[in-house]
Amino acid sequence: MPQLAVIAIAFAVTFLAELPDKSMFASLVLATRHRPGWVWTGAAAAFTLHMAIAVTAGQLLTLLPHRIVDGVVAGLFTAGAAYLWVTSFRPRREDDADAARQGGVPPSFLRVAATSFTVVFIAEWGDITQLTAANLAARYNPVLVFAGATLGLWAVAAVAVSIGAKSLSLIPMAWVNRITGLILLVLGGYAAFSAITG
């Protein structure tokens, strides 16, 4: 697969999967209380570290025989697609972003970035984007997967801190989940075909 295609797939899948995610909304809420650039810096650092961990885990999968890796990747992609489709039909609770606004002494850049880093880093463990990046890294160049997935996460964090909750309410999150699930299902089907045909 061409290098730009790997980056584009990693970017698109990660961006779409992260849009309705808890980390994105955590960044959004933090940005209602603090400077958006400071929040983005901490969130971006956490996302970068998580992608490094995910890609490393994906590379460990490559130590297994090729057919087994393809089978595992196909299963994980299919499970991820099913998870996104099932959760797209759950009713979403609308949080009041204004409830997060509070007065007080403004915190420093370091404190805001560290808080954002901690919240996003903890929230991302076992997330669908982390699993997807590991799966992609098991099949394709891990550096390209890391670049595409990290850029996708950075873009979501930028959307979260700059657009705000009111604009995001216009995006039908259920359909974002379904589209991402369909992409993962296609990738899972391709991996299953590769596992069967060798």
Contacts in CASP RR format, 6 or more apart in sequence:
PFRMAT RR
TARGET T0000
AUTHOR 0000-0000-0000
METHOD contacts of the structure
MODEL  1
MPQLAVIAIAFAVTFLAELPDKSMFASLVLATRHRPGWVWTGAAAAFTLH
MAIAVTAGQLLTLLPHRIVDGVVAGLFTAGAAYLWVTSFRPRREDDADAA
RQGGVPPSFLRVAATSFTVVFIAEWGDITQLTAANLAARYNPVLVFAGAT
LGLWAVAAVAVSIGAKSLSLIPMAWVNRITGLILLVLGGYAAFSAITG
1 140 0 8 1.000
3 141 0 8 1.000
3 144 0 8 1.000
6 136 0 8 1.000
6 140 0 8 1.000
6 141 0 8 1.000
6 144 0 8 1.000
6 145 0 8 1.000
6 148 0 8 1.000
7 144 0 8 1.000
7 147 0 8 1.000
7 148 0 8 1.000
7 151 0 8 1.000
8 148 0 8 1.000
9 136 0 8 1.000
9 187 0 8 1.000
10 133 0 8 1.000
10 136 0 8 1.000
10 144 0 8 1.000
10 145 0 8 1.000
10 146 0 8 1.000
10 147 0 8 1.000
10 148 0 8 1.000
10 149 0 8 1.000
10 152 0 8 1.000
11 148 0 8 1.000
11 149 0 8 1.000
11 151 0 8 1.000
11 152 0 8 1.000
11 155 0 8 1.000
12 183 0 8 1.000
13 129 0 8 1.000
13 132 0 8 1.000
13 136 0 8 1.000
13 149 0 8 1.000
13 180 0 8 1.000
13 183 0 8 1.000
13 184 0 8 1.000
13 187 0 8 1.000
14 129 0 8 1.000
14 132 0 8 1.000
14 133 0 8 1.000
14 148 0 8 1.000
14 149 0 8 1.000
14 152 0 8 1.000
14 153 0 8 1.000
14 156 0 8 1.000
15 152 0 8 1.000
15 153 0 8 1.000
15 155 0 8 1.000
15 156 0 8 1.000
16 176 0 8 1.000
16 179 0 8 1.000
16 180 0 8 1.000
16 183 0 8 1.000
17 84 0 8 1.000
17 128 0 8 1.000
17 129 0 8 1.000
17 132 0 8 1.000
17 180 0 8 1.000
17 184 0 8 1.000
18 24 0 8 1.000
18 129 0 8 1.000
18 152 0 8 1.000
18 153 0 8 1.000
18 156 0 8 1.000
19 156 0 8 1.000
19 159 0 8 1.000
19 171 0 8 1.000
19 173 0 8 1.000
19 176 0 8 1.000
20 92 0 8 1.000
20 173 0 8 1.000
20 176 0 8 1.000
20 177 0 8 1.000
21 123 0 8 1.000
21 127 0 8 1.000
21 128 0 8 1.000
21 129 0 8 1.000
21 156 0 8 1.000
22 123 0 8 1.000
23 43 0 8 1.000
23 46 0 8 1.000
23 47 0 8 1.000
23 119 0 8 1.000
23 120 0 8 1.000
23 123 0 8 1.000
23 124 0 8 1.000
23 127 0 8 1.000
24 156 0 8 1.000
24 157 0 8 1.000
24 159 0 8 1.000
24 160 0 8 1.000
25 95 0 8 1.000
25 160 0 8 1.000
26 119 0 8 1.000
26 120 0 8 1.000
26 123 0 8 1.000
27 39 0 8 1.000
27 40 0 8 1.000
27 43 0 8 1.000
27 116 0 8 1.000
27 120 0 8 1.000
27 157 0 8 1.000
27 160 0 8 1.000
27 161 0 8 1.000
28 97 0 8 1.000
28 160 0 8 1.000
28 161 0 8 1.000
28 164 0 8 1.000
28 165 0 8 1.000
28 168 0 8 1.000
29 95 0 8 1.000
29 97 0 8 1.000
29 100 0 8 1.000
30 39 0 8 1.000
30 43 0 8 1.000
30 100 0 8 1.000
30 112 0 8 1.000
30 115 0 8 1.000
30 116 0 8 1.000
30 119 0 8 1.000
30 161 0 8 1.000
31 37 0 8 1.000
31 39 0 8 1.000
31 40 0 8 1.000
31 160 0 8 1.000
31 161 0 8 1.000
31 162 0 8 1.000
31 164 0 8 1.000
32 97 0 8 1.000
32 98 0 8 1.000
32 100 0 8 1.000
32 101 0 8 1.000
32 164 0 8 1.000
32 165 0 8 1.000
33 100 0 8 1.000
33 101 0 8 1.000
33 102 0 8 1.000
34 106 0 8 1.000
34 107 0 8 1.000
34 112 0 8 1.000
34 116 0 8 1.000
35 109 0 8 1.000
35 112 0 8 1.000
36 161 0 8 1.000
36 162 0 8 1.000
37 161 0 8 1.000
38 109 0 8 1.000
38 112 0 8 1.000
38 113 0 8 1.000
38 116 0 8 1.000
39 112 0 8 1.000
39 113 0 8 1.000
39 116 0 8 1.000
39 157 0 8 1.000
39 161 0 8 1.000
40 116 0 8 1.000
40 154 0 8 1.000
40 157 0 8 1.000
40 158 0 8 1.000
40 161 0 8 1.000
41 109 0 8 1.000
41 113 0 8 1.000
41 116 0 8 1.000
42 112 0 8 1.000
42 113 0 8 1.000
42 114 0 8 1.000
42 116 0 8 1.000
42 117 0 8 1.000
42 120 0 8 1.000
43 116 0 8 1.000
43 117 0 8 1.000
43 120 0 8 1.000
43 157 0 8 1.000
43 160 0 8 1.000
43 161 0 8 1.000
44 153 0 8 1.000
44 154 0 8 1.000
44 157 0 8 1.000
45 113 0 8 1.000
45 117 0 8 1.000
46 116 0 8 1.000
46 117 0 8 1.000
46 118 0 8 1.000
46 119 0 8 1.000
46 120 0 8 1.000
46 121 0 8 1.000
46 124 0 8 1.000
47 120 0 8 1.000
47 124 0 8 1.000
47 150 0 8 1.000
47 153 0 8 1.000
47 154 0 8 1.000
47 157 0 8 1.000
48 150 0 8 1.000
48 153 0 8 1.000
49 121 0 8 1.000
50 121 0 8 1.000
50 124 0 8 1.000
50 125 0 8 1.000
50 127 0 8 1.000
50 129 0 8 1.000
50 130 0 8 1.000
50 153 0 8 1.000
51 130 0 8 1.000
51 133 0 8 1.000
51 146 0 8 1.000
51 149 0 8 1.000
51 150 0 8 1.000
51 153 0 8 1.000
52 146 0 8 1.000
53 130 0 8 1.000
54 129 0 8 1.000
54 130 0 8 1.000
54 131 0 8 1.000
54 133 0 8 1.000
54 134 0 8 1.000
54 137 0 8 1.000
54 149 0 8 1.000
55 133 0 8 1.000
55 134 0 8 1.000
55 137 0 8 1.000
55 142 0 8 1.000
55 145 0 8 1.000
55 146 0 8 1.000
55 149 0 8 1.000
56 137 0 8 1.000
56 142 0 8 1.000
57 134 0 8 1.000
57 137 0 8 1.000
58 133 0 8 1.000
58 134 0 8 1.000
58 135 0 8 1.000
58 137 0 8 1.000
58 138 0 8 1.000
58 142 0 8 1.000
59 137 0 8 1.000
59 138 0 8 1.000
59 142 0 8 1.000
61 69 0 8 1.000
61 72 0 8 1.000
61 73 0 8 1.000
61 134 0 8 1.000
61 137 0 8 1.000
61 138 0 8 1.000
62 69 0 8 1.000
62 138 0 8 1.000
64 72 0 8 1.000
66 198 0 8 1.000
67 195 0 8 1.000
67 198 0 8 1.000
68 195 0 8 1.000
69 138 0 8 1.000
69 139 0 8 1.000
70 139 0 8 1.000
70 191 0 8 1.000
70 192 0 8 1.000
70 194 0 8 1.000
70 195 0 8 1.000
70 198 0 8 1.000
71 191 0 8 1.000
71 192 0 8 1.000
71 195 0 8 1.000
72 138 0 8 1.000
73 135 0 8 1.000
73 138 0 8 1.000
73 139 0 8 1.000
73 188 0 8 1.000
73 191 0 8 1.000
74 188 0 8 1.000
74 189 0 8 1.000
74 191 0 8 1.000
74 192 0 8 1.000
74 194 0 8 1.000
74 195 0 8 1.000
75 188 0 8 1.000
75 191 0 8 1.000
75 192 0 8 1.000
76 131 0 8 1.000
76 134 0 8 1.000
76 135 0 8 1.000
77 132 0 8 1.000
77 135 0 8 1.000
77 184 0 8 1.000
77 185 0 8 1.000
77 187 0 8 1.000
77 188 0 8 1.000
77 189 0 8 1.000
77 191 0 8 1.000
78 184 0 8 1.000
78 185 0 8 1.000
78 188 0 8 1.000
78 189 0 8 1.000
78 192 0 8 1.000
80 128 0 8 1.000
80 131 0 8 1.000
80 132 0 8 1.000
80 181 0 8 1.000
80 184 0 8 1.000
81 181 0 8 1.000
81 182 0 8 1.000
81 184 0 8 1.000
81 185 0 8 1.000
81 188 0 8 1.000
83 128 0 8 1.000
84 128 0 8 1.000
84 177 0 8 1.000
84 178 0 8 1.000
84 180 0 8 1.000
84 181 0 8 1.000
84 184 0 8 1.000
85 177 0 8 1.000
85 178 0 8 1.000
85 181 0 8 1.000
87 177 0 8 1.000
88 173 0 8 1.000
88 174 0 8 1.000
88 175 0 8 1.000
88 177 0 8 1.000
88 178 0 8 1.000
89 174 0 8 1.000
92 173 0 8 1.000
92 174 0 8 1.000
94 169 0 8 1.000
95 165 0 8 1.000
97 164 0 8 1.000
97 165 0 8 1.000
107 115 0 8 1.000
120 157 0 8 1.000
124 130 0 8 1.000
129 149 0 8 1.000
129 153 0 8 1.000
132 149 0 8 1.000
132 184 0 8 1.000
133 145 0 8 1.000
133 146 0 8 1.000
133 149 0 8 1.000
135 187 0 8 1.000
135 191 0 8 1.000
136 145 0 8 1.000
136 149 0 8 1.000
136 187 0 8 1.000
137 145 0 8 1.000
137 146 0 8 1.000
139 191 0 8 1.000
159 168 0 8 1.000
160 168 0 8 1.000
END
